[in-house]
Amino acid sequence: MRKILVLAAAASALLVSACNTVAGIGRDVEAAGEAVAETAEDVRN
C-alpha cells in the first residue's frame, strides 16, 4: 500500500510540473507572437 501511495505522489508531482512547463511554453510563444505582430506593424507604418 505504501508503494502505491509513493508512486501516486510521484506521478502527481510529474503531472503538475508538466502542466507548469506547458503553460510556460505557451506564454513564451504568445510573447514571441506579440513581438512579431508589433514588428510587422512598425514595418507597415
C-alpha positions in Angstrom: 0.0 0.0 0.0 2.8 2.4 0.9 4.4 1.8 -2.6 1.2 2.7 -4.3 0.9 6.0 -2.3 4.5 6.9 -3.1 4.1 6.1 -6.8 0.8 8.1 -6.9 2.5 11.1 -5.2 5.4 10.9 -7.7 3.0 10.7 -10.6 1.1 13.7 -9.3 4.2 15.7 -8.9 5.3 14.9 -12.5 1.8 15.9 -13.9 1.8 19.2 -12.1 5.3 20.1 -13.2 4.4 19.1 -16.8 1.4 21.4 -16.7 3.6 24.3 -15.5 6.1 23.6 -18.2 3.4 23.6 -20.9 1.9 26.9 -19.5 5.4 28.5 -19.6 5.9 27.4 -23.2 2.5 28.9 -24.1 3.5 32.2 -22.5 6.8 32.2 -24.4 5.1 31.5 -27.7 2.5 34.2 -27.0 5.2 36.8 -26.3 7.1 35.8 -29.5 3.9 36.2 -31.5 3.2 39.6 -30.0 6.8 40.7 -30.8 6.3 39.6 -34.4 3.0 41.4 -34.7 4.5 44.6 -33.3 7.4 44.4 -35.7 5.1 43.9 -38.6 3.0 46.8 -37.5 6.2 49.0 -37.3 7.2 48.0 -40.8 3.8 48.7 -42.2 3.8 52.2 -40.8 
